[in-house]
Amino acid sequence: MSQILFVHPDLGFTSRIKEEAGNQALTTSSMLQALQWISNPEIPLSGIYLNPNDPRYSALHFLEVTLLRRPATPVFLIDSENEIDPRSNPEFLNESNIKGVFKGRESFREYLAPLGLEFDPDGSESLPARKSLKSSHSGFIAIPVEDFNGLRFFPYDVFVEDESNHLRLLGTRNSRIDSTYLATLQAKNPWLFVSEASILEIRESLRRTQSNCTEIDQFPAAWKTAEVLFQAKNLLREFQKGSASDGFVEHAHLLLSDLYGLISSLNTTEKLSKMIQMARDCDRTLHCTALSIMMAKVMRLEHGSIVEILGLASFFQDISLFQSPFGDLSDAVREKLTPEARAFFDQHPILSADLLSKNTTLPEVILQVIRQHHERRDRSGYPNSVGGMQLHPMSEVLSIINAYLDAGEGFSEQSDAICSHYSEKASQALFNLLNLLDTP
């Protein structure tokens, strides 16, 4: 008996599985923890169950690493959003080595069914360590026979050593596995071999899918959103550690175009609300960016301006706060800062625009929106009390979204006071957006 790995962001789900499965299941909401288990060659895993809709990790990158570390271990998806229909995109599922899709409501026994395993919650306490070997055959990867025990078909062309230590073909890809013969073989030779080229072929397919995931018509919206948000968050983290450059700006523009495309393709309130929730859980900057883009669409602003101006301004608005003399202030509450830190914080719109101006060729209109992203129509904002006709329309959108996010759960009580600082057009657009998302 071996263990089953579940990677899912819902602690309620993982707790239920752990309670049902006991020691037979490994559960985590952390991609890092999951990859550590997968990369440990001594941990026997009969199956891996993955939720692809968490923006804290890239499901496609996870599949790629799993493919390299556990080529024969079947991977199943947990589709809590009920978006993945195996009949609609069998080619992608097959090429990704995905063996099936579950909805997240099944019992642990039901998850075991495709693997042909028995339920033994205490059996993993005395599990022997999984065998680990570097192949002596050039161009081939050695895989323990036990990794194939839960499969009905070979995922690749599989080879076995003969009496002369030469490799001979045991089974072709998608050919049926004879479990009885496999057990007999395992007693004689614990290893099977697959070509590195066949693994790399699937790996490249996954990489192409990751770079073009928003262009695949049948790719689930929640999974697309998670991939785009994860990549955007990674770009922000890299940006925080390094310096501004046109390369970063170009990459950000591509991601923002993907994000705009996703927002445009989501045609129900439920899907839009889910996307905003994912952005909120991922990162404040991305939450602000998604809301700003969505509000600009509500206001019917020009598509190119939304991405080119508002999107980039939203994405880079707080870059000067990441490495301030007072540490990372990007998530700081302005009113709770020391006088010195607050003085720096109040200048961050100017400082962010200056940093970008020195290191990139961003157009002046984008820098203007960044300088004004906390200014208000009635001139009560900061740092320069800009208002009236001097306040760029995109700046007002970004400012009122920031004010909404800063108010947090108290926005309902403060909404009249907050919106009194902005134009009626911007205030009404915000309420229309919140009504669209069914958000207080």
Buried (B, 14 or more C-beta within 10 A) or exposed (E): BBBBBBBBBBEEBBEBBBEBBBBBBBBBBEBEBBBEBBEEBEBBBBBBBBBBBBBBBBBBBBBBBBBBBBBBBBBBBBBBBEBBEBEEBEEBBBBBBBBBBBEBEBEBEEBBEBBEBEBBBEBBEEBEEBBEEEBEBEEBBBBBBBBBBBBEEBBBBBBBBEEEEEBEEBBEEEEEBEBEEBEEBBEEEBBBBBBBEBBEEBBEBBEEBBEEBBEEEEBBBBBBBBBBBBBBBEBBEEBBEEEBBEEBBEBBBBBBBBBBBBBEEBEEEEBBBBBBBBBBBBBBBBBBBBBBBBBBBBBEBEEEBBBBBBBBBBBBBBBBBBEBEBEEBBEBEBEEBEEEBBEBBBBBBBBBBBBBBEBBEBEEBBBBBBBBBBBBBBBEBBBBEBBEEBBBBBBBBBBBBBBBBBBEEEBEEBBEEBBEBBBEEBBBBBEEBBEBBEBE
